[in-house]
Amino acid sequence: MTEKKIVSIDVGGTFTDALVVAADGAICAHKFNNSNKLQIKKFLQQHEDSTTTFLYSTTAAVNALLTGDFPNVGLVVNEGFRGLLETARLPERAGKDKGSQLPRRLVPSEFVREVSCRVGADGTVSRLINPEQVKNVAAEFRGLAVKRVVISLLHSYQFPEQEAAIAALFAVYAPDIEVIVSSDVLSESREYERTIAAVLSACLGPVLEENLESILGPNSDSKNILVMQGNGGLASAQSALEHPLTTIFSGPVAAVSGMAWLASLAGYENLITFDVGGTSTDVSLIQDGKYQTFPATEIAGFPLRIPMVDVLSIGAGGGSIAFEAADKRWHVGPNSAGAEPGPACYGLGGTEPTLTDANLILGRIPKGLLGGEMILDEDASLSVLTNFGLTRGLSPEAAAIGMLEIAINSMCGAIRRVSVLRGREAASLTLVAMGGAGPIFAAEVAELIGITTVVVPPDPSLAAAWGVYVADITRDFSLAFEYLADTVCSEELESGFMELEKKSSIWIETELLKFSDCKVVRKLDLKYEGMTHGTTVDFKLGSNIKNSLEEAVELFHHRHAELTGHLWKEHERVEIINLRLAISAAQSNSLPLPQKPAKQINANNSALKRIFFHGGFGSIESQVYQRKNLPSSFFIVGPALIEQESATIVLPPNWNASTDESGNLILRSHQPDSEMLPIV
């Protein structure tokens, strides 16, 4: 009898991490460079059979958005709204304050077309569709070789008929063009946000499809593939390809989910997750063992109105490229060297300086990655950093130090945004370092923002793979529902949720689930009358809908006060904006405990090496330890480097390292005048 296997895969910008869990709970971990696609495919073919379920997370979508690397799409809008994407919806000071950035245009103006039809806010049709005009627009897009076109018209979230009619005409006049209808992607108000959601779906669909095929192959059985979504749940491959926007934070959210679970096993519940990969740094706040989910978020300046785990992503990873901008300032990222050509030290043709090159020449990472399988070319790193530093008369080492300063300060800023701006003092939290590069920067970043404890799990690069393994199958549904809370009748509210439940029942049937196995959570988006933005609260539907609504409104008052410091309960009326329905079903996976790294009691196999440390310490002669050779009970005082196959831990001066019962490394800062001796 063939054993059932779960293969959990996380595809990053540079490396792919895989976790194989057999039916008996045996665990096997693997790590591959993305440039070695043949090796990855051979590994997957070994496990490809009818009993294997593939669980998949990827940074493909978020990396494409950060770097702008996706195909052009066409956009059809109402007459007079050609500049919709430029108008955007910006903060009041955007473009005025020093350092502020305007979001780039997703669709070049030459790929935008206007149509003369129009529907009013009340559903009144003031101008009908001109079929000949649509025919000409379709022909123009075909002439531009556009493969995907977005149709986004005013008020279509409530009155989608004209969008649907134009899509039907495209099917006749340009059947080779895939059409994305904005009201299908997001059935909520705000035309800019709805347009952005539809355009990003069109841009990222091919990226996700190519990513899935490159790893799992075009003939993989999609029924056996589940893809991580940004809401913290899984979806079938078919559902993910139909709704690619839901996967935009797939990899980062999988890592947050994994770290929340792994940290809870060790008793840590209030955390900042710090995930540094090849392309980005992703940070998130976990409170009381739970990550936060918001109905909207922002990335690269674009508002995304879809339920998303609260993860902040910045373009600073190991492969992030340093460059001098037109303003003569140095920047690191968001562009990344990826796996091909990768950093110069990979020896695959990279010619631009990256953070990995900087860390290598400063002694902060070993010359052999993946347990020595991947040998790095230090001379290549020196060459690109020499050229980069020449413009300012700097040595390659000085240029590398400058790059680290920029990256570390960007990382600190990201952590402050998800902690201080969420009402939590960063110093009261524990930093959990994950990803291949997270432990390199973790202690130095923690030092700058006042965090005194850093946790490094047994295999930091497997956090996302574990996150996919423990996730539920999930789907979110929403419906625009604009009523004052004190005047809406119970029948209207009940009817709205019934409409959402009809949509969800179709999805449940498609995903081959049973409704009895599903957890249903109802929510409301509420705001004070006249305000712009709302807050999502739970709506516990009971026998008395009016009482349930009053409880939700009371919860909204308190939630709004927590977020803003203002309690306006007695002064403002409350409006309902949207109804939400979240459906989830647990996987049937068993939950084996992660394996602790093997320990060899009398194998104190340390070496000496000069390592550069951030924070004014400079280069210091430091001990280098192999994590697998550390005894089960040890105490190390920095400066030191702790190496393992998938990551490197930088331990600065004034920091020490020990282990806990779960096999995590615990890094703690200590006063420089305290007397601490290493025990290994």
C-alpha positions in Angstrom: 0.0 0.0 0.0 1.4 3.4 -1.0 1.7 5.9 1.8 -0.1 9.2 1.6 2.4 12.1 1.4 2.1 15.8 2.0 4.7 17.9 0.1 4.7 21.5 1.3 6.6 23.8 -1.0 7.6 27.5 -0.7 9.0 29.1 -3.8 10.9 32.3 -3.0 12.6 34.8 -5.3 15.9 32.9 -5.0 15.4 29.6 -3.2 12.7 26.9 -3.0 12.1 25.2 0.3 10.3 21.9 0.6 8.9 19.9 3.4 7.9 16.2 2.9 5.7 14.7 5.6 4.9 11.0 5.3 1.8 9.3 6.6 3.8 8.0 9.6 4.8 11.6 10.5 8.4 11.3 9.3 9.7 14.7 8.1 12.3 15.4 5.4 13.4 19.0 4.5 15.0 20.1 1.2 16.3 23.4 -0.1 17.1 24.3 -3.8 18.4 27.2 -5.7 15.7 28.4 -8.2 18.3 28.4 -11.0 18.5 24.6 -10.7 15.0 23.9 -12.1 16.0 20.4 -13.2 16.9 19.4 -9.7 13.6 20.8 -8.4 11.6 18.9 -11.0 13.4 15.7 -10.3 12.6 16.0 -6.6 8.9 16.7 -7.3 8.7 13.8 -9.8 9.9 11.5 -7.1 6.8 12.4 -5.0 4.3 12.8 -7.8 1.6 10.2 -7.6 -2.1 10.0 -6.8 -1.5 9.8 -3.1 0.5 13.0 -2.9 -1.0 16.4 -2.0 1.1 19.4 -3.0 0.7 22.5 -0.7 2.2 25.5 -2.4 3.2 29.1 -1.4 5.1 31.6 -3.6 6.5 35.1 -3.5 6.0 35.3 -7.3 3.0 37.7 -7.1 4.4 40.1 -4.5 7.9 40.1 -6.1 6.3 40.9 -9.5 4.4 43.8 -8.0 7.4 45.1 -6.1 9.6 45.0 -9.2 6.9 45.8 -11.8 7.9 42.7 -13.7 4.6 41.6 -15.4 3.0 41.8 -18.9 1.1 44.8 -20.2 -2.7 44.7 -20.0 -5.4 46.8 -21.6 -7.9 48.9 -19.7 -11.4 50.0 -20.7 -13.0 52.9 -18.7 -15.9 55.3 -19.0 -15.5 58.3 -21.3 -13.7 61.1 -19.4 -11.9 58.7 -17.0 -8.8 57.9 -18.9 -6.7 59.4 -16.1 -8.3 57.2 -13.4 -5.1 55.5 -12.5 -3.1 58.8 -12.3 -5.8 60.4 -10.1 -5.5 57.5 -7.7 -6.4 58.0 -4.1 -3.3 59.4 -2.3 -2.6 60.5 1.2 -2.9 64.3 1.7 0.8 64.8 1.9 1.8 62.3 -0.8 4.2 63.8 -3.3 4.8 66.8 -1.1 6.8 65.4 1.9 10.5 64.6 1.3 10.9 60.9 0.6 7.2 60.3 -0.3 6.6 58.3 -3.5 3.7 58.2 -5.9 2.6 54.8 -7.1 3.8 53.9 -10.6 1.2 53.6 -13.3 0.2 49.9 -13.8 -1.3 50.4 -17.3 0.6 52.7 -19.8 -1.7 55.4 -21.2 -1.5 53.9 -24.7 -3.2 50.8 -23.4 -6.2 52.7 -22.0 -9.4 53.1 -24.1 -12.7 54.9 -23.3 -16.2 53.9 -24.0 -19.2 56.3 -24.1 -21.7 54.2 -22.2 -22.7 55.3 -18.7 -24.7 54.1 -15.6 -25.6 56.4 -12.8 -25.2 55.8 -9.1 -28.9 54.8 -8.9 -28.7 52.4 -11.8 -30.2 54.7 -14.4 -28.7 54.1 -17.8 -27.9 57.5 -19.3 -25.9 56.2 -22.3 -26.2 52.9 -24.0 -23.2 50.7 -25.2 -22.1 51.4 -28.8 -21.2 48.0 -30.2 -19.3 49.5 -33.1 -17.1 51.5 -30.7 -16.4 48.3 -28.6 -15.5 46.5 -31.9 -13.0 49.2 -32.7 -11.5 49.1 -29.2 -11.1 45.3 -29.4 -9.4 45.7 -32.8 -7.0 48.3 -31.4 -6.0 46.0 -28.5 -5.4 43.1 -30.9 -3.1 45.4 -32.9 -1.2 46.2 -29.7 -0.8 42.4 -29.0 -2.5 42.8 -25.7 -3.5 39.4 -24.2 -5.6 40.6 -21.3 -8.1 43.5 -21.0 -9.7 44.9 -17.9 -13.2 46.4 -18.0 -13.9 48.8 -15.2 -16.9 51.1 -15.3 -18.5 53.4 -12.8 -20.9 51.9 -10.3 -20.5 48.4 -11.7 -20.1 47.0 -8.2 -23.9 47.3 -7.9 -24.9 47.5 -11.6 -22.5 45.2 -13.5 -24.7 44.7 -16.6 -22.7 47.1 -18.9 -19.4 45.5 -17.9 -20.8 42.1 -18.7 -22.2 43.2 -22.0 -18.8 44.7 -23.2 -17.1 41.4 -22.1 -19.6 39.5 -24.3 -18.8 41.8 -27.3 -15.1 41.2 -26.8 -15.8 37.4 -26.9 -17.2 38.0 -30.4 -14.7 40.5 -31.8 -11.5 39.4 -30.0 -12.0 35.8 -28.7 -8.2 35.5 -28.2 -8.2 38.3 -25.6 -8.9 37.3 -22.0 -11.3 39.8 -20.3 -11.3 40.6 -16.6 -14.5 42.3 -15.3 -13.9 44.6 -12.3 -17.2 43.7 -10.6 -16.3 40.0 -10.7 -13.0 40.8 -9.0 -14.3 43.2 -6.3 -18.0 43.9 -5.8 -17.4 46.9 -3.5 -17.6 50.7 -4.0 -14.6 52.9 -4.9 -13.8 52.8 -8.5 -10.1 53.3 -8.1 -9.6 50.5 -5.7 -11.8 48.2 -7.8 -9.9 49.1 -10.9 -6.5 48.5 -9.2 -7.8 45.1 -8.0 -8.9 44.1 -11.5 -5.7 45.3 -13.2 -3.5 43.5 -10.7 -5.5 40.3 -11.2 -4.9 40.7 -15.0 -1.2 41.4 -14.4 -0.5 38.7 -11.9 -2.5 35.9 -13.4 0.1 35.0 -16.0 2.9 35.3 -13.3 1.2 32.8 -11.0 0.4 30.4 -13.9 4.0 30.5 -15.1 5.3 30.0 -11.6 3.0 27.0 -10.9 3.9 25.4 -14.2 7.7 26.0 -13.8 7.6 24.1 -10.5 4.8 21.6 -10.8 4.6 21.2 -14.5 1.7 21.8 -16.9 0.3 18.3 -16.5 0.1 18.3 -12.7 -3.3 17.2 -11.3 -4.7 20.5 -10.1 -7.0 18.7 -7.7 -3.9 17.6 -5.7 -2.6 21.2 -5.5 -3.5 23.7 -2.8 -2.2 27.3 -3.0 -1.6 29.6 0.0 -3.6 32.9 -0.1 -3.0 36.2 1.5 -5.9 35.7 4.0 -4.0 32.9 5.7 -5.9 30.1 4.0 -5.5 27.7 1.1 -7.3 27.5 -2.2 -7.3 25.0 -5.0 -5.0 25.7 -7.9 -8.0 26.4 -10.1 -9.4 28.9 -7.7 -6.1 30.6 -7.2 -5.6 31.0 -11.0 -9.1 32.4 -11.2 -8.5 34.9 -8.4 -4.7 35.5 -8.5 -4.9 38.7 -6.4 -5.7 36.5 -3.4 -2.2 35.0 -3.7 -0.3 38.3 -3.6 1.1 37.7 -0.2 1.1 33.9 -0.5 4.7 33.3 0.6 5.0 36.0 3.3 1.7 35.0 4.8 2.6 31.4 4.8 5.8 32.3 6.8 3.7 34.3 9.3 1.3 31.4 9.7 4.1 29.0 10.2 5.9 31.2 12.7 2.7 31.8 14.7 2.3 28.0 15.0 6.0 27.2 15.7 6.4 30.1 18.2 3.2 29.0 20.0 4.7 25.5 20.5 7.6 27.2 22.4 5.4 29.5 24.4 5.9 32.8 22.5 2.7 34.7 21.8 3.5 38.4 21.2 5.9 38.6 18.3 7.2 40.5 15.3 7.9 38.1 12.5 11.0 39.1 10.5 11.2 37.3 7.2 14.1 38.2 4.9 14.4 36.3 1.6 16.1 36.9 -1.7 13.8 39.8 -2.8 11.9 41.3 0.1 11.7 41.8 3.9 8.3 40.9 5.3 7.2 41.8 8.8 4.0 41.2 10.8 2.7 41.6 14.3 1.4 38.5 16.2 -0.6 39.2 19.4 -1.7 36.5 21.8 -0.6 33.9 19.3 -2.7 35.2 16.5 -1.9 37.2 13.4 -4.2 40.0 12.4 -6.3 40.1 9.2 -7.6 43.3 7.7 -10.1 43.8 4.9 -7.7 46.0 3.0 -4.0 46.7 2.8 -1.4 48.5 0.7 1.7 47.4 -1.1 4.0 49.4 -3.3 1.6 52.3 -2.9 -1.4 50.4 -4.3 -4.5 49.9 -2.1 -5.8 46.3 -2.1 -9.3 45.8 -0.8 -9.2 42.1 -0.2 -8.9 40.3 3.2 -5.2 40.0 4.0 -3.0 39.0 6.9 -1.3 42.2 8.1 2.1 41.8 6.5 4.3 44.8 5.5 6.6 44.0 2.6 9.6 46.1 1.5 12.0 45.5 -1.3 15.1 44.6 0.7 16.4 41.1 0.5 19.6 39.2 -0.1 19.4 39.7 -3.8 18.3 43.4 -3.7 20.4 45.5 -6.0 22.1 48.7 -4.8 22.1 51.6 -7.2 22.6 55.4 -7.3 19.4 57.2 -8.3 19.1 60.4 -10.3 19.1 62.4 -7.0 22.6 60.9 -6.3 21.3 59.0 -3.3 22.1 55.3 -2.9 19.2 52.9 -2.8 19.0 49.1 -2.1 16.1 47.4 -3.9 13.3 47.0 -4.8 14.9 45.4 -7.9 16.4 42.0 -7.2 19.0 39.8 -8.9 16.8 36.8 -8.1 18.2 33.3 -8.7 19.3 34.1 -12.3 21.7 35.7 -12.7 21.6 36.2 -8.9 24.2 38.1 -6.9 27.6 38.4 -8.5 29.0 35.8 -6.1 26.7 33.1 -7.5 28.9 33.0 -10.6 26.0 33.0 -13.0 26.6 36.3 -14.7 25.4 38.8 -12.1 27.1 42.2 -12.6 25.3 44.4 -10.0 26.0 44.7 -6.3 23.6 43.0 -3.9 23.2 42.6 -0.2 24.5 39.1 -0.5 27.7 40.3 -2.1 28.0 42.9 0.7 27.5 40.3 3.4 30.0 38.0 1.8 33.0 40.4 1.6 32.3 41.6 5.2 32.6 38.0 6.5 28.9 37.8 7.5 28.1 34.7 5.5 30.2 31.6 4.7 31.7 31.0 1.3 29.7 27.9 0.9 25.9 27.9 1.1 23.5 24.9 1.4 26.0 23.0 3.5 28.9 23.7 1.0 27.0 22.6 -2.1 26.9 26.2 -3.4 30.3 27.8 -3.5 30.3 31.6 -3.6 32.8 33.7 -5.6 34.2 36.4 -3.3 36.3 37.9 -6.0 33.2 38.5 -8.1 31.6 40.3 -5.2 34.7 42.4 -4.6 34.7 43.4 -8.3 31.1 44.7 -8.4 31.4 46.5 -5.1 34.7 48.1 -6.2 33.0 49.5 -9.3 30.0 50.6 -7.2 32.2 52.4 -4.7 34.3 54.2 -7.3 31.6 56.9 -7.9 32.2 58.1 -4.3 35.8 57.2 -3.9 34.9 54.4 -1.5 36.6 51.0 -1.0 34.5 47.9 -1.7 34.2 47.3 2.1 33.0 50.9 2.7 30.5 50.5 -0.1 29.2 47.2 1.4 28.9 48.9 4.8 26.8 51.7 3.2 24.5 49.2 1.6 24.0 47.4 5.0 23.2 50.8 6.7 20.5 51.5 4.1 18.9 48.0 4.3 19.0 47.7 8.1 17.4 51.2 8.5 14.7 50.3 6.0 14.0 47.0 7.9 13.7 49.0 11.2 11.2 51.4 9.6 9.1 48.5 8.5 9.0 46.9 12.0 8.0 50.2 13.6 5.1 50.6 11.1 3.6 47.2 12.1 4.2 47.7 15.8 4.1 51.4 16.9 1.4 52.2 14.3 -0.7 49.2 15.6 -0.5 50.5 19.2 2.3 48.2 20.4 5.7 49.3 21.6 8.3 47.3 19.6 10.5 46.8 22.7 7.8 44.8 24.4 7.8 42.2 21.7 10.0 39.3 20.6 11.5 39.3 17.2 11.3 35.9 15.3 13.9 35.6 12.5 13.1 33.5 9.5 13.9 33.2 5.8 17.4 32.5 4.6 18.6 36.0 5.4 16.5 36.9 8.4 18.9 35.7 11.1 21.8 37.6 9.4 20.1 41.0 10.2 17.8 40.1 13.1 19.9 41.0 16.2 21.3 44.2 14.7 17.8 45.3 13.7 16.4 44.4 17.1 19.2 46.4 18.8 18.2 49.6 16.9 14.5 49.4 17.8 15.0 48.3 21.4 14.0 44.6 21.2 16.0 42.5 23.5 15.1 38.9 22.5 15.3 37.2 19.1 14.1 33.7 18.4 15.6 31.7 15.5 13.8 28.4 14.8 15.6 25.2 14.1 15.3 25.7 10.3 14.4 29.4 9.6 13.9 28.8 5.9 11.1 26.3 6.5 8.6 28.7 8.2 6.5 29.2 5.1 6.5 25.5 4.3 5.2 24.8 7.8 2.7 27.6 7.4 1.1 26.0 4.3 1.0 22.7 6.1 -1.0 23.9 9.0 -3.4 26.3 7.1 -7.1 25.7 6.5 -8.9 25.8 3.1 -10.5 29.3 3.1 -12.5 31.7 0.9 -13.8 35.2 1.5 -16.9 36.7 0.0 -18.1 40.3 0.1 -21.2 42.3 -0.9 -21.7 46.1 -1.1 -24.4 46.9 1.4 -24.9 50.7 2.0 -27.4 51.4 4.8 -27.5 53.3 8.1 -27.2 50.8 10.9 -30.1 52.3 12.8 -32.5 52.2 9.9 -31.7 49.0 8.0 -34.4 46.3 8.5 -33.6 42.8 9.6 -35.0 41.3 6.4 -32.6 43.3 4.2 -29.6 42.3 6.3 -30.6 38.6 6.3 -31.2 38.7 2.5 -27.7 40.1 2.0 -26.1 37.3 3.9 -28.2 34.7 2.1 -26.9 36.0 -1.2 -23.3 35.6 0.1 -24.2 32.1 1.3 -25.5 31.2 -2.2 -22.1 32.2 -3.6 -20.2 30.3 -1.0 -22.3 27.1 -1.6 -21.1 27.1 -5.2 -17.5 27.4 -4.1 -17.9 24.7 -1.4 -19.3 22.3 -4.1 -16.5 23.2 -6.5 -13.8 22.6 -3.9 -15.4 19.2 -3.1 -16.1 20.2 0.5 -19.0 19.5 2.8 -20.9 22.5 4.3 -21.1 20.6 7.6 -17.3 20.6 7.7 -17.0 24.3 7.2 -16.7 27.1 9.7 -18.7 30.2 8.7 -17.8 33.7 10.0 -20.0 36.7 9.2 -18.6 40.2 9.4 -19.6 43.8 8.7 -17.6 46.8 7.4 -18.8 49.8 9.5 -17.9 53.5 9.5 -19.2 56.7 11.0 -21.5 58.7 8.7 -19.5 60.9 6.4 -16.2 59.2 7.0 -14.2 57.6 4.3 -12.8 54.4 5.7 -14.4 51.6 7.7 -13.5 49.0 10.2 -14.4 45.3 10.0 -16.1 43.6 13.0 -17.6 40.2 13.6 -21.4 39.8 13.2 -22.7 36.9 15.2 -26.0 36.1 13.6 -28.5 35.0 16.3 -32.2 34.5 16.4 -32.7 38.3 16.9 -30.9 40.1 14.0 -31.5 43.5 15.5 -29.7 42.5 18.7 -26.8 41.0 16.7 -26.4 44.3 14.8 -26.5 46.3 18.0 -23.7 44.1 19.4 -21.6 44.6 16.2 -22.1 48.4 16.3 -21.0 48.5 20.0 -17.9 46.5 19.1 -17.2 48.9 16.2 -17.3 51.9 18.7 -14.7 50.3 20.9 -12.5 49.1 17.9 -12.6 52.6 16.4 -11.5 54.1 19.7 -8.6 51.6 20.0 -7.4 52.5 16.6 -7.9 56.3 16.7 -8.1 57.3 20.3 -11.6 58.9 19.7 -14.9 57.5 21.0 -17.7 59.1 19.0 -20.4 56.8 20.1 -22.8 59.6 21.2 -22.1 61.9 18.3 -22.1 60.1 15.0 -24.4 57.6 13.2 -23.0 54.4 12.0 -23.1 53.2 8.3 -22.8 49.7 7.0 -20.6 49.5 3.9 -20.1 45.8 3.1 -21.2 42.4 4.3 -18.5 39.8 4.5 -18.5 36.0 4.8 -15.5 33.8 5.5 -15.7 30.1 4.9 -13.0 27.7 6.1 -12.4 24.0 6.3 -9.5 22.3 8.1 -7.1 20.0 6.3 -7.0 16.5 7.4 -3.3 16.6 7.9 -1.8 15.3 11.1 0.4 17.8 13.0 3.9 16.3 13.7 6.2 18.3 15.8 9.1 19.9 13.9 12.3 17.9 14.4 15.0 19.4 16.5 18.5 19.7 14.8 20.8 16.8 15.7 23.3 17.6 18.5 26.8 16.1 19.0 27.7 16.7 22.6 31.5 17.0 22.3 31.8 18.6 18.9 32.9 22.1 19.7 34.1 22.8 16.2 34.5 26.6 16.2 36.9 28.7 14.1 38.1 32.3 14.1 37.1 34.9 11.4 37.0 38.7 11.0 33.3 39.8 10.8 31.9 43.2 10.3 29.1 44.2 12.8 26.7 47.1 12.3 26.4 49.7 15.1 29.9 51.1 15.3 31.7 47.9 16.1 33.5 47.5 12.8 35.3 44.3 11.9 36.1 42.0 14.9 37.9 38.7 15.2 34.9 36.4 16.0 34.2 32.7 16.8 32.4 30.8 14.1 30.2 27.8 15.2 28.3 25.2 13.3 24.8 25.0 14.7 24.5 21.2 14.1 27.6 20.7 16.3 26.5 22.8 19.3 25.7 20.7 22.4 22.2 20.4 23.7 22.9 23.0 26.4 25.2 25.8 25.4 25.8 29.5 26.0 27.6 31.7 23.4 28.7 35.3 23.9 29.1 37.5 20.8 30.7 38.5 18.6 30.1 35.2 16.8 28.7 33.6 13.7 26.5 30.5 13.9 26.2 28.7 10.6 23.7 26.1 9.4 22.8 24.6 6.1 20.0 27.0 5.2 20.8 30.1 7.2 23.5 32.1 9.0 23.0 33.8 12.4 25.0 36.9 13.1 25.6 37.4 16.9 26.9 40.9 17.6 28.9 42.0 20.6 26.7 42.6 23.6 24.4 39.7 22.5 24.4 36.1 23.7 22.8 32.9 22.4 21.4 29.8 24.0 18.7 27.2 23.1 15.3 26.3 24.4 13.5 22.9 24.7 12.0 23.3 21.2 15.5 23.6 19.6 15.1 27.3 18.9 18.1 29.6 19.3 17.4 32.4 21.7 19.4 35.5 21.2 19.4 38.1 24.0 21.1 41.5 24.4 23.1 42.2 27.6 24.8 45.1 29.1 28.4 45.5 27.7 29.9 45.8 31.2 28.3 42.5 32.5 30.7 39.6 32.7 29.5 36.7 30.6 31.5 33.7 29.6 30.7 31.3 26.7 29.8 27.7 27.6 30.0 25.3 24.7 
